[in-house]
Amino acid sequence: MTSEFRKDCKYSLITPTSIGVRITPAGRQPVDCSSTFFMQTTSAETNVASVSSYLGLPVKVLTVFVKDSPISKMIKSNLMSRNMSFEGKDVFQGGPWGYRHQFNIADSGYGSRRPRVQNDRAGEVGRILNTEDFDLDRIFNSEGVSILHLSGLIVSLSRQTGSFCSKLAKAAKESGTKICFDLNYRASFWKNREDELGKTFSRIAQLTDYLVGNEEDFQLCLGLKGPEAGGRKLSSKIESFKEMIKDVREKYPSTSVFATTLREVVNANRHLWGAIMLEGESWHVIEPRAIEVIDRIGGGDGFVGGMLYGILKGWEPEKWIQFGWASGAFVATLITDYATPADEEQIWDIWRGNARVRR
């Protein structure tokens, strides 16, 4: 199976996002006892898009900014440095208690000390994303897009962003654009909104070509039964994961590719990392393999980004999941939570287990 895209698309990949900043203590120390922090711009959706943008494909971000904010200027500069075009209005802050870009405060963990992440999203400007601020006919029909990537994080930010993503998906489908939906369940976003978000997620999933999630995502976003937690080793649960994906396909038969990552945490520095993909009637399985971890945040996004890059390049499906797995493993070696590949070879070397020096 290969994906058919319009030949005249200006953009290989477009994604809507709400971008903020992440602060992480130096030296993998806990947040509460640290005085030195590394600050970077971050969003799950641009994490995904980075694989393609760094490897030379045209990528565009749809977002919203806080006017005259130094954080907004930092975000715009960062997107340009990552070879990403962006489109979005600048809104006035509205005073000290008005809009702002979110803060993500992360302890990467070390050894037996697990990572901890706190999201501070009060007043987040991305919650007002609105299709009225974008010319969808120009974006999807005049300019053309190969793949629209949607994240459940943006869908669930607010009732308005749920409507925004639904309308984007509808416009993309009507234009012939392929749609990727990474479910990205977050319990705090869903609290007291289960019925509303369940319906919105299902509506978008029905339009989706590539559906991605872990076992929790599929169970809690789409109401499906998945593998039981605990007990067996991850590798022994693969058949249960396959059964879960079959159930998802039965509910969403128009979707052509289903994928899930497999992660078993040995400690904060060492994980077992694998993946499963159902493409048409063909299963592609990567048994969990040990990877070294500097920071785990963004690994799943790297997987999706690598898989979509393989699809966009027209590779055989077996390579989609391999490049996705290796892109996720690559991100785990970085202090940024997004991939910054120098070239395809750097990712393929990770897949092959080639860590020898290149001179």
N, C-alpha and C positions, 0 to 999 in steps of 0.2 A: 504494500500500500504506500502511495505517495500522496502528498497534499497538493491540490491544485489551487494556485493563487492567480489573481489578476496579474497580467504581465506589466501593467503600467502603474503600479503602486508607487507612490512617493515614499511611503514609510513601510518598513518591514514590520515594525512593532509599535503600537501605541498603548499607553497605559494611563488610567486616571489614578491620582495619588494625592495624599496629604502628607507633605514632607515636614519633618521636624529635625531635631538634633538629638544625638545620643552622647552621653558623657559616661566615661569608663575610667576607673582608677588605674594609675600606672602600676605595672608589675603584678597585675592580677590580684590586687589587694581588695578587701571588702570596702564598700562605699563609706561606711560610718567612721572608719578610722583612717581615711585617706585625705591628703591635702593637695595632691597633684592629679589632674584628670586630663584625659584625651577627649576632645570634642569633635564629632563628625556629623555631617548631615545624614539622615537616614529615612528610609521608608521601604517596606517589604516590596512594593511594586517596582521602585527604581532598582532595588537589589536584583530583581528578576531581569530587568531590561539591560543591566550593565554587561551581561555576557555578550549580548548582541552588539551593544554600542561600542565596547572596547575592541570587538573583532570586526568592526567596520560596517555594520549594517545600520541603515538610517532608523533612528528611534525618536519617538516624540512622547513627551509627558504632558498630560492635561492636569492642571492643578490650580491653586489659588494662593496668593501671597498677601502678606501684611505690608501695606505701603510704608516706605521709609524705615522699615525695620532692619537693623544690622544683620539679624538672623536670616531675613529674607534675602539680603544681598549675598550672604554667605552661601545660601542654598542655590541661588542662580549661578554663582561662580562655580560651584561644585558641579552642577549639571553640565555646564559648558565644558568643564575639564574632563567629564566622562563622555563627551561626544554626543550629548543628548540635546535635541531641540526641546523647547518647552513653550506652552501656551497657557495663559491664565491671567485673570485680572488682579490688580492690586487694590485691596480694600483698606479703608482707613481703620486704624487700630480702635478708635472709639474710646480713648482714655486708658488709664492704667488697668482697668478691669474689663477691657474689651478683648478683641481678638489677638491671638498669638499663635506661633508655631509650637507644636507639642515638644515636650522633653521626655526622653527615655533614659532612665538612670540604671546602669547595668553593672553588676558584679559578675565578672566572667567565671568566677569559681577557680578552684585549683585542687587537684588531687581528690581527696574525699570531701572537700567543701564544694557543695553544688552551686551553680550560678543562681543569682537572684536578679530579677528585673522589676523595676517599678515604672509604670507609665503615668506621667503627669500630663493629662490632656485637657485640663480645664480651659475653656475659651478657645479650643482648637479651631483655627480658621478653615481647615478642610471640611468641617461639618456643614458648611454652607455651599459646597460644590453644587452647581446647577447647570443643566443642559442649556438654559437660556443664555449662558455666558459663552457658549461655543457654537460655531456654525457647523452642525453635524453633516449637513449636505456637502459642504466644501471638504470637510475632513475625510468622510468615507466615500463620497462619490467623485468629486472633482480631483482631489489629491490622491485618494486611494490608500488603503491599509491592508496589509497581508493578514496580520493577526492583531486582534484586540485582546489584551491581557487584563483580566479583572481579578481583584482580590476580595475575599470575604471581609477583610478588615475595613475596606472602604465601603462596601455594601452596608455594613452594620454600624458605621460611625453615627448615623442619625437617620431618621425617617427620610429626610431630604436626600441624603447620599444613596439610600436604597433605591429611591425613585430615579435618581441620576444614573446609577449603574444599570438599572432596568432599561431605561431609555437608550443608553449607549449600546447595550446588547441588541436591542431591537433594531436600531439604525444600522449597526454592523451587520446583522443577519440579512437585512434587506439589501445591503450593498454587495453581498457576497464575501464579506470579510470573515475569516475564521475567528472563533472565540475560544480563548483559554480561560478557565475559571479555577483559581486556586482557593479552596474553601476557607482556610485560615480561621478556624473557630477560636473565639475568645470568650470565655465564660462571663467575664465582667461586662462585655458588650451585649450579651444575650439576656442578661438578668431582667426578668419581668417583660421581655419582648419576644419570647419564644414563638408565639403564634405568628406575629407580624413578620419576623425574620425568617421563620420556616417557610412561609408562603413566598417571600421575596427570593430566597435562595433557590427554591424549587423552580420558580418561574425563570430565573436566569439559567439554571442547570439544563432546563429543557431546550435552550437555544445554543448550548455549549457544544463545541467540537472536541475540546481537550479538557477533561475534568481531572483535577489533581487534589489530593488530600491524604492525610494520614488516617489511621483507624478512628481516632476521636472525631476528626472532621466529618467523615462519612456518616458516623453514627449520630452525632449531635446536630449537624447542619441539615442532613437529609433524612433523619429518622430511620436509619437502617441498622440492622444487627451486625456486629463485627466481632473480631476475636476477643476472647475473655482476657482480662488483664491479669498479669502475674502468672506464676507457675512455671510454664515451660520457657525454654530458651527461644529467642526470636526466630532462629532458623527453623525450628520445629513448628512454627505457627504459619509458615508460608501458605500451606493449603487453606488455612482458615482465612488468610488475607485474600486468596483467590476467590473463595466462596463469597466474601463480602463484595468484591468487585463485580462478580457475576450478578449479585442482587442489585447493585447500582445500575449495571447495564440494562437489566430487565425494567427498571423504573425509568431509565433515560435512554431509550433505544437509538435515538438519533445521534448520540455522542459516539465518536469513532475511536477515541483514545482515552483510556483511564490509567492513572498512574498514582502510585503511593511510595513514599520513602519508608525504609525500615531502619530503625535506630535502636541499638542497645547500648546503654551507658555503662561502661566499665568503671570509669571515674571521669572527672571533669576534663582530663587531658587525653583520654583514650576512649574512643567509641567503636562499636561495630556498625558499619554503614552499608546498607543494601537498598534495593529498589525492586518494584514489580510494575510492569506495564502490560496492559492488554490493548493490543492494536488490532482492530477487526476481530478475527478469530485466533490471533497469534499471541501467545504469552512470551514475555521476555522477563527473565528473572536474574537479578544480580544477588547472589548469596551474600549475606553480611560479611564484610571484610574489615579488618582493623585499620583505623585511621588515627593520626595524631591530631590533637585539637589545641589550638591557641585560644580560640573563641568560637563557640558553637552557633552564635546568633547569625542568621543569614544562610546557613547551610541548605535548608530546604528551599529557600528562594534561589540559591545557586543551582540546585537540581532542576527546578522548573525552567530557569533561564537557559541552562545548557540543553535541555530537551527541546525547547522551542527553537534554539539556534539550529540544532540538527534538522528539525522539521523545515525551517525556513531555507536551509541550504539544500534541501531535497535529498538528503542522505537516506539510506535504507533504515527502516525502523530500529533494527538492532543497535545502530549507532546512536539513535536518539537517547536511549536510556543510558548507554555507556558514557556519552559525553555529559549527560545530566548528572550521573553519579560522580564523575570526576570533577565537574564544576562545583558541586556541593562540597566534595572533599577539599578542593582548592580553597574555597572560602574559609573553611575551618582552620587553615594555616595563616590567616590574615588578621590584622587588628581592625580592618574595616569589615563591615558586615555585608559587603558586596564584592563580587569577583572583579579582578583587574587583570585579565589575561593579556600577556604580551602577544600571544599568537595561539593558534589552535594546537600547535605542538606542545606547548606548556601543559595544556589540559590533557592531551592524549598521553603524555609521559606519566601523568598521575594514574591514568587508567592502566597503563602497562606496568606500573610499579618501578619506573625508571627514575631514580633520584640521584643518578650520577651527575657530576659536575659537567656543565656544557661550557666549553671554552671557545 
